[in-house]
Amino acid sequence: MARRFSAPYQSEPVSSLASWARNLAVFAVVAVVVSIIIVRFDFLEPKPALATFFGGLAISGLSILFGLAGFAAIWQNGSRGMARILLAFLIDGAILAYPAYLALQYRKLPPIYDITTDPIDPPRFDALARLRTGEGNNPAVYAGLYSAEQQRHFYPDIEPVELEISVDRAYAIALQLVNKRKWIVIDERAPQPPRRIGRIEAVARTPIMGFREDISMRFVADGDDSRVDIRSASRNFDRDLGSNAARVKKFIDDLNTAADADALKPVKKTPVAPKAPAKTVKK
């Protein structure tokens, strides 16, 4: 019976609109993946590669329109192709979900790209300065007063890190966290007398597109304690959609946790050798 009822449906032609919706969705996936590969492997500069990415998003949107039109056509004339439309919608949803989230962040978050725990005297980009030259790159100097005001308003909890451990231990723990995150370390200088100031400069990459964001940390002795200042700034584009602030806050949390655990470690006492018994002199 199933074959008898399905035979007339199987003889119906497949909607060309449904086929176009599926084909466009597949092409959109290819365009988006190619743009990500271009940025991650440095085949082109990020801004030109974004043209391919946004082109893929536009094609995905066009695929949705063709799918809606195909759905209406199938509803009217009974042609086949609903599976192709549903597949297209599934692919388009996967492509557009994250950009839609970023669009909301674009409207909600401030237009800044440079985050630091110390806007008055932010950690410098020394070794990283040469990587931030050239057309399309943000400068190595701090973004300035406007950025500081916006940061204070939107991210008031980003402040200098005061640790109850020595500056040498703070530096060592921070370096371990940097390596654990697989950031590319460009320069590392352990605290040295007399000033006992340590520095770490590294490069992180955003999760999907792999855009570079530069990081500088400064470690200063405060008696037996230490102070750590962190700066994270996007190398390209005039806003970071909250990525630098999220990175700094997560690093501060992990650094505080690791420092507290280190401070609770028992101090190993050096074993004292037993004294030799006094020799008696026979008279």
C-alpha positions as CSV (number, residue, x, y, z in Angstrom):
1,M,0.0,0.0,0.0
2,A,2.8,2.4,0.8
3,R,4.3,2.0,-2.6
4,R,0.9,2.5,-4.3
5,F,0.4,5.8,-2.4
6,S,4.0,7.0,-2.8
7,A,4.3,6.3,-6.5
8,P,2.4,9.4,-7.7
9,Y,4.5,11.5,-5.4
10,Q,7.8,10.0,-6.6
11,S,6.7,10.8,-10.2
12,E,6.4,14.5,-9.3
13,P,9.4,16.7,-10.4
14,V,11.8,18.1,-7.9
15,S,11.4,21.8,-7.2
16,S,14.3,23.7,-8.8
17,L,14.0,26.2,-6.0
18,A,14.7,23.5,-3.4
19,S,17.7,22.4,-5.4
20,W,19.0,26.0,-5.6
21,A,18.5,26.4,-1.8
22,R,20.6,23.3,-1.1
23,N,23.3,24.1,-3.6
24,L,23.7,27.7,-2.3
25,A,23.9,26.4,1.3
26,V,26.7,24.0,0.3
27,F,28.5,26.8,-1.6
28,A,28.2,29.1,1.4
29,V,29.9,26.5,3.6
30,V,32.8,26.2,1.2
31,A,33.2,30.0,1.1
32,V,33.1,30.4,4.9
33,V,35.6,27.5,5.5
34,V,37.9,28.9,2.8
35,S,37.9,32.3,4.4
36,I,38.8,30.8,7.8
37,I,41.7,28.8,6.3
38,I,42.9,32.0,4.5
39,V,43.1,33.9,7.8
40,R,44.5,31.0,10.0
41,F,47.3,30.2,7.6
42,D,48.1,33.8,6.6
43,F,47.4,33.4,2.9
44,L,46.0,36.9,2.8
45,E,45.5,39.8,5.2
46,P,42.5,39.5,7.5
47,K,40.4,42.3,6.0
48,P,40.4,41.0,2.4
49,A,39.7,37.5,3.7
50,L,36.7,38.8,5.5
51,A,35.2,39.7,2.1
52,T,35.0,36.0,1.3
53,F,33.5,35.3,4.8
54,F,30.8,37.9,4.5
55,G,30.2,36.7,0.9
56,G,29.5,33.2,2.3
57,L,27.1,34.7,4.8
58,A,25.3,36.5,2.1
59,I,25.0,33.4,0.0
60,S,23.6,31.6,3.0
61,G,20.9,34.2,3.4
62,L,20.1,33.9,-0.3
63,S,19.8,30.1,0.3
64,I,17.2,30.7,3.0
65,L,15.2,32.9,0.6
66,F,15.2,30.2,-2.1
67,G,14.2,27.7,0.5
68,L,11.2,29.7,1.6
69,A,10.2,30.2,-2.0
70,G,10.6,26.5,-2.7
71,F,8.5,25.6,0.3
72,A,5.7,27.8,-1.0
73,A,6.0,26.2,-4.4
74,I,5.9,22.7,-3.0
75,W,2.8,23.6,-0.9
76,Q,1.0,24.9,-4.0
77,N,1.9,22.3,-6.7
78,G,2.9,19.3,-4.7
79,S,6.4,18.9,-6.2
80,R,9.2,17.2,-4.3
81,G,12.3,18.7,-2.6
82,M,11.3,19.3,1.0
83,A,14.3,17.2,2.2
84,R,16.6,19.5,0.2
85,I,15.1,22.6,1.8
86,L,15.3,21.2,5.3
87,L,19.0,20.3,4.7
88,A,19.6,23.8,3.3
89,F,18.0,25.4,6.4
90,L,20.1,23.2,8.7
91,I,23.3,24.2,7.0
92,D,22.3,27.9,6.9
93,G,21.5,27.8,10.6
94,A,24.9,26.4,11.4
95,I,26.6,29.1,9.3
96,L,24.6,32.1,10.6
97,A,24.3,31.2,14.3
98,Y,27.7,32.5,15.5
99,P,27.7,35.7,13.2
100,A,24.2,36.5,14.6
101,Y,25.6,36.3,18.1
102,L,28.5,38.5,17.1
103,A,26.1,41.0,15.6
104,L,24.3,41.3,19.0
105,Q,27.7,41.8,20.7
106,Y,28.5,44.5,18.1
107,R,25.4,46.4,19.2
108,K,25.9,45.8,22.9
109,L,29.6,46.3,23.5
110,P,31.8,49.4,23.2
111,P,33.9,50.1,20.0
112,I,37.3,49.5,21.6
113,Y,40.0,47.0,21.0
114,D,42.6,47.6,23.8
115,I,42.0,46.3,27.3
116,T,44.4,46.8,30.3
117,T,44.4,46.6,34.1
118,D,46.3,49.9,34.2
119,P,45.0,52.5,31.8
120,I,47.3,55.2,33.4
121,D,50.5,53.2,32.7
122,P,49.6,50.2,30.6
123,P,52.2,47.4,29.9
124,R,54.1,48.3,26.8
125,F,54.4,46.3,23.6
126,D,58.1,46.2,23.0
127,A,58.9,43.0,21.1
128,L,55.4,43.1,19.7
129,A,55.6,46.6,18.4
130,R,57.3,45.6,15.1
131,L,54.4,43.1,14.5
132,R,51.8,45.9,14.8
133,T,53.2,48.1,12.0
134,G,51.9,48.2,8.5
135,E,48.6,49.0,6.8
136,G,45.5,47.8,8.6
137,N,47.2,47.1,11.9
138,N,46.4,48.9,15.2
139,P,49.3,50.9,16.7
140,A,51.4,49.6,19.6
141,V,50.7,52.7,21.7
142,Y,47.7,52.5,24.1
143,A,44.4,53.4,22.6
144,G,44.0,56.4,25.0
145,L,41.5,58.1,27.3
146,Y,38.3,57.2,25.4
147,S,39.2,53.5,25.5
148,A,39.9,53.8,29.3
149,E,36.6,55.5,29.9
150,Q,34.7,52.9,27.9
151,Q,36.5,50.0,29.7
152,R,35.7,51.5,33.1
153,H,32.0,51.7,32.2
154,F,31.6,48.2,30.6
155,Y,34.3,46.2,32.4
156,P,34.7,47.8,35.8
157,D,36.1,44.6,37.4
158,I,39.3,44.6,35.3
159,E,41.8,45.9,37.8
160,P,45.5,45.3,38.7
161,V,46.2,41.9,40.3
162,E,47.6,42.0,43.8
163,L,49.2,38.7,44.8
164,E,50.5,37.6,48.2
165,I,53.4,35.7,46.7
166,S,56.8,36.9,45.5
167,V,57.2,38.5,42.1
168,D,59.4,35.5,41.0
169,R,56.6,33.0,41.8
170,A,54.0,35.3,40.2
171,Y,56.0,35.4,37.0
172,A,56.6,31.6,37.0
173,I,52.9,30.9,37.5
174,A,51.8,33.3,34.9
175,L,54.3,31.8,32.4
176,Q,52.9,28.4,33.1
177,L,49.3,29.6,32.4
178,V,50.5,31.3,29.1
179,N,52.1,28.0,27.9
180,K,49.0,26.0,29.0
181,R,46.9,28.3,26.8
182,K,49.3,27.7,23.9
183,W,49.8,31.4,23.4
184,I,52.9,32.2,21.2
185,V,55.5,33.7,23.6
186,I,57.4,36.5,21.8
187,D,59.5,37.7,24.7
188,E,59.9,36.7,28.4
189,R,62.0,38.5,30.9
190,A,62.1,37.2,34.5
191,P,62.3,39.8,37.3
192,Q,65.9,40.8,37.9
193,P,67.4,43.1,40.5
194,P,67.6,45.9,41.3
195,R,64.1,46.9,40.0
196,R,62.7,43.3,39.9
197,I,60.3,43.9,37.0
198,G,59.4,41.0,34.8
199,R,57.6,41.0,31.4
200,I,55.9,38.5,29.2
201,E,54.7,39.3,25.6
202,A,52.6,36.8,23.7
203,V,50.1,36.4,20.9
204,A,46.7,34.7,21.3
205,R,44.3,33.9,18.5
206,T,40.5,34.1,18.4
207,P,38.7,30.7,18.5
208,I,37.2,30.5,15.0
209,M,38.7,33.0,12.6
210,G,42.1,33.0,14.3
211,F,42.6,36.8,14.4
212,R,45.7,37.8,16.4
213,E,45.4,39.6,19.7
214,D,48.6,40.7,21.4
215,I,49.2,40.4,25.2
216,S,51.7,42.1,27.5
217,M,52.2,41.4,31.2
218,R,54.2,43.3,33.7
219,F,55.3,41.9,37.1
220,V,56.4,44.3,39.8
221,A,57.6,43.4,43.3
222,D,55.6,45.0,46.2
223,G,57.7,44.1,49.2
224,D,57.3,40.4,49.7
225,D,54.1,40.5,47.5
226,S,53.7,41.3,43.9
227,R,51.5,43.2,41.4
228,V,50.6,42.0,37.9
229,D,49.3,44.2,35.1
230,I,47.9,42.7,31.9
231,R,47.1,44.2,28.5
232,S,45.4,42.5,25.6
233,A,44.8,44.3,22.3
234,S,43.5,43.3,18.9
235,R,46.0,43.6,16.1
236,N,43.3,44.4,13.5
237,F,39.9,46.1,13.5
238,D,38.7,48.9,15.7
239,R,36.6,46.8,18.0
240,D,37.0,43.4,19.6
241,L,33.4,42.4,20.5
242,G,34.5,41.7,24.1
243,S,37.2,39.1,23.3
244,N,40.1,40.9,25.0
245,A,38.1,41.7,28.1
246,A,37.0,38.1,28.4
247,R,40.6,36.9,28.0
248,V,42.0,39.3,30.7
249,K,39.2,38.4,33.2
250,K,39.7,34.7,32.7
251,F,43.5,35.0,33.0
252,I,43.1,37.1,36.2
253,D,40.8,34.4,37.7
254,D,43.2,31.6,36.9
255,L,46.2,33.5,38.1
256,N,44.5,34.3,41.4
257,T,43.5,30.7,41.9
258,A,47.0,29.4,41.1
259,A,48.6,32.0,43.3
260,D,46.3,31.1,46.3
261,A,47.1,27.4,45.8
262,D,50.8,28.2,45.7
263,A,50.7,30.4,48.8
264,L,49.1,27.5,50.7
265,K,51.8,25.0,49.9
266,P,53.8,24.1,53.0
267,V,57.3,25.4,53.1
268,K,59.8,22.7,52.9
269,K,62.2,22.8,55.9
270,T,65.8,22.0,55.2
271,P,66.8,19.1,57.4
272,V,69.3,19.9,60.1
273,A,72.2,17.5,60.3
274,P,72.6,16.1,63.8
275,K,75.4,17.5,65.9
276,A,78.4,15.3,66.4
277,P,78.9,14.4,70.1
278,A,81.5,16.4,71.9
279,K,84.8,14.7,72.3
280,T,86.0,14.1,75.8
281,V,89.7,14.6,76.5
282,K,91.2,12.1,78.8
283,K,93.6,13.5,81.4
